[in-house]
Amino acid sequence: MMKKYSLFLLTLLVSSLFISCKETSKKQIAETNPYFQKSDTPIQTGGIQMIPIETPKGTFKVWTKRFGNSPKIKVLLLNGGPGATHEYFECFESFLPAEGIEFIYYDQLGCGNSDDPKDVAMWDLPRYVEEVEQVRKALNLDKDNFYLLGHSWGGILAMEYALKYQSNMKGLIISNMMSDAIAYGKYADDVLAKQMDPTALKELRSIESKSDFSNPRYMELLMPHFYEKHILRLPSKDWPEPVQRSFAKMNQSLYVTMQGPSEFGISGKLEKWNREPDLKNITIPTLVIGARYDTMDPKHMEQMSKLVKNGTYLFCPSGSHMAFYDDQEIYFKGLISFLKK
């Protein structure tokens, strides 16, 4: 009986020591690596913060989620579409945390987990610029730590924001977006369209001439002949789950209002947008990312890196519009190098 009792006490002691060591280990990790520290809020939410946004049509809330904690590098991610969600950025979790880089997911108004005012008057570029500024203030981002990464439409928004508020920023990343929407449309017509199967192109143009964009045949043609070649270079059935999940939630009202019916050119409110002449006014460190098979002209994006005052160009030779999936190693190696230099 005494032996059994002694064995019980020994087991209890070992278990207590194991639990104590485990808790101490967690504490030591948090103390030695601030990246894993909890926020200073009384209730931990996994980094999620709902931010009230003041607009001409009232107050709405947008969703953000902080991943990691770095005092010197905080990257706010602006998704594309317009109208997609933060979710297609989830691949960043496989690369940035290992480098101690904090990044922040953010669903713009009308997207994903954020409020949707269901009002096309709200789909307005200057209003979105002010929204980003309100988000920056709420997240306590400043010139000593704040990097803004905009992809596609997010790149347009990032350029506009930088031209007005770059004094609040440490750096800018323009990912897969040209600075001139007119040139973007011309590139689609003069270069990408000519690479398409002529029979498919003829049928696409016929549908477009009738403005019959709700015709299922339109996307049936675009997916294999354009999207799988220039958006993400995989069969669409094999597109990564975060991409499929994000695109399935696309706010079509926002997308069509700003972009037009598809990625094959541009015809929405942004059709005449052009900031190329103003790039010289961006003085903060800027990384421009282009890709060989992108919907955007990689040569134009290389030129953008020369027009800004302090620019760097990253070229993804195997990538398309979503080069952070189809040319990951080049994309993230270049991005991380820029953020840490």
N, C-alpha and C positions, 0 to 999 in steps of 0.2 A: 504493500500500500504506500509506504514511504517512497519507494522507488518511483511509483507512478506519479506521486505528488511532486517529487523532485523534477521528474521529466516534464511535468506540466509547467512548473515554475520556469524551467530552463527555456521551454518553448515560448512562454509568454515574454520572457526577457529578450530573447532573440528577435521576436516579432516587434517588440517595442523599439529595440535598437534599429531594426530595419526601417520601421515607419519614421523614426526620428531622423535617421540618416537621409531618408528620401525627402522629408520636409526641409531638412537643412540644405540638401542638394538643390532643391527648387529655389530656396532663398538665396543661396550662393550664386546660382545662374542669373537670377534677377539683379543681384547686387553687382556682379562682375560684368554683366552684359545688359546695359539699360534698354536694349532693343526689346527685351521681354518684360519690361516693367509694366505694371498695371497703370491705368489712368488714375488721376487724382479725384475722380468722381466717387461719391459714396456707393453707387451701384455700378458694377461692371457690366457693360453691354456688348462686349466683344468688339469694342471700337466704334460702334454705331452711334451716330449723332444725327438727329433730325434738326434741320436748320430752317427757321422761319425766314421767308423771302418776301420783302415788300415790293409790290408791283402796282402799276396803275389800276389794276383790277382787284386789288386787295392783297391779303397776306396768304401765302401758300408755304408748304413745307417741302424741302428737298432732303433726300436721303444721302448720307455719307458714311463711310466705314474706314477707319484708320487701321492700317496693317503695319505693326511694328512701331518703334519709337526711336527716332534719330534727331538729335538737336540741330544737326547741320544740313541734312538732306531730307526734305519732305516733298514728295512728288504728287501733285494733284492730277488725276487722270481725267481727261475730257474725251468721252466716247464719240464715235461718229454716228452716221445715219444721214441726217439728224433723226433722232427718234429711237435709236438702239439703246442698249443698257450697258452698265458697267461690266456686265458678266463676261463679255468676250475678252476682258483684260485679265481673267483669272490665271492665265498662264504666267503672269508676272510673279505669282507666288512661288514658282519653281526656280526663279533666278534672283530676285532682289533681296529677299530676307537673308540669304547666305552672305550677302555683301553688307548687311546692316543698313540697308536703304529703306526708309519709311515711305510708304505710298498710300494714297487715299483714294478709294473708290468714291464715285459721285454720280448719282443719277440726276441729270439736268431736269428742270421742270418739264413735265409731260412724259418723262421716261421712267421705266422700271418701277422702283419702289417709291418714287416721289409723287407728289400730287399731280393730277392732270386737270388743268382748268377747262379743258375741252372748248377752247376759244382760240380760233386761228389768229386773232389779233395779238395773241401772246407769243406767236412764233415769229420773233423779231430779233435780229442780230444785236442791235444796241441794247435791247432789254436783257438778252442773255449775258452780255458783257457785264452789266451791272449786277446780275445774279452771281456771276463768278466772284466779283469783288465782295459781295455780301458773304459768300461762302468763305473766302479767304479770311475775312475779319473774324468770323465765327470760329474758325479753326486756328486762329492765332498764328497764321503764316506771315512771314516777313522777308525782307531783303537778305537776311542772313541764312535763310533755310529754304525758301519757297521756289520750287521748280514747277513749271506748268508744262505738262505733256498733252498735246492735242493731236488726236488721230483723225484723219479724214475731215469731216465737218468740224470735229473738235480742233483740228489744225487751224481752220478759219477763225473759230472762236478764240483760240490761243493767240493768233496774230493780232486780232482786233483788241484783245485784252492788253497785250504787251504794248501796243501802240499808245494806249491810254494810261496804263498803270504799271509800266515796267519799273518804276522806282520802288515798287513793292516786291520785286522779284530778284531771285539770285540767278535764274537761268530759264531758258525756253527750249522746248523740244517740239519741232513741227514734224509730225510723222505722217508721211504719205499724203501730203496735200500741197497742191500748187497755190501760188499766191494770186493767180488770175483765173477766174472761172471761165472767161471767154476763151483763153488759151486751153483750158481743160476740155471744153466742148470741142474745140478745133482738133485737139489731139485725138479725141474719141472718133471724130469723123474722118480725119485725114490719115491717121496711122492705124488705130485699133480696128476700125471698121474694115479696112482693106486686108487685114489679117484673117478676117472671118470668112467662113464658108459662104460663097456668093449666093447660093440658093437660100440659106438661112437668113442672110442679110436682106435679101430681096423680100422675103416674107415678113421680116421684122419691120422694114421700112413701110410695107403695105399696112401693117397694123398701126404703126405710128401715124401714118397719114390720115387714118380714120379716127385717131385718138381712142382706139379701142383697147385701152390699157388693161381693162378688167378681163379681157379675153385670156383664159388660161394658157392658150398657145403662146402668148407673149413671153411668159416666164419659162415655159417649156423649151423655147428656143434660146433664151438668154442664158439659162443655167449651164448647159454644156458648152455653148459656143462663146460665152463671155465670162460669166461668173467663175467657172471652174478654171479658166485660163488667166484671169486678171484680178479676181477678188481673193480667192484662196485656191491654190493649185493642188487640189485634191478632188476626187469625185465627191459631189455634194453629200452623198450618203455617208461619206467618211469624214466629213467636217467635224472637228472637235466639238464635244458636247456643249462647252460654254458658248461657242459661236452659234450653234443651232438654238440654244436656249435664249440667247440674247436676240437673235434675229426673229425668233417666233413671237417676241414681245414688242416688235417694232411698232411705234406709234405712226400709223399710216397718214394721219392728218398732218402731223408735223413733218414727216418725211416728204410727202408729195408737195406740201406748201413751199418748202424750202429748196428741195432738190429736184423734184419732178417725179415721173413715174418709175424711174429705174436708175441704175448706176451707169447706163450707157449714155454718157453725156449729162448735161444739166439744163433744166428748163424752168426751175421754180424761181422763188424770190431772189435766189443767189446768182441767177444767170449772168448778171452784168457785174458781179462783185469783182473788184480788182484792187489789190493792195501792193502790187509789185513796185510802183513808184515810191511807196512809203517805207519799204524795207530798210532803206538807208538810215531811217530814224530809230531802228531797233539797235541799241548799243550793248545790251546785256549779252553774256555768252549764250549762243544759240546753236543747237544741233538740228540740222535738217536731214531727215531720213527718206531715202528714195529706194526703189526696187526695180529691177529689170523688167518684170512682167506686170507692173502696176497699171491701174487705170490712169494714173498720173504720169506725166512725162518726167522720167528721171533726170534728163538733162536740164529741164526747167528747175527742178528742185536743187540740183547742184549749183545752178546759177544763183538761186535764192541764198545759198550759204555764203556766196561771195558778195551779195548786195547788202546783207546785214553787216554791222560794224565788226562783230566778233563772232564769225560763223565757222562751223565745222560741218562737213558733209559725210554722211554714212551711206554707203551704197550696198544694197543687199542683192548680190548677183543671182541668187536662186529664188528671190522673193517676189511676191505680188502685193496687192493692196494691204493684205494682212500678213506682212513679212514677219511679224512676231510669232507666227505659226509656221509658215513655210520656208523661213530662213532664220530660225530661232538663234542659232549659235552666233551668227554674224550680228544679228539685230541686238541681242542682249549684251554681247561683248562690247559693242560700240557704245550702247546706251550707258552701261555701267562705267566704262572708261570716262565718258563725258561727265557723268555725275560725280565721280570721285577725283577728278583732276583739280 
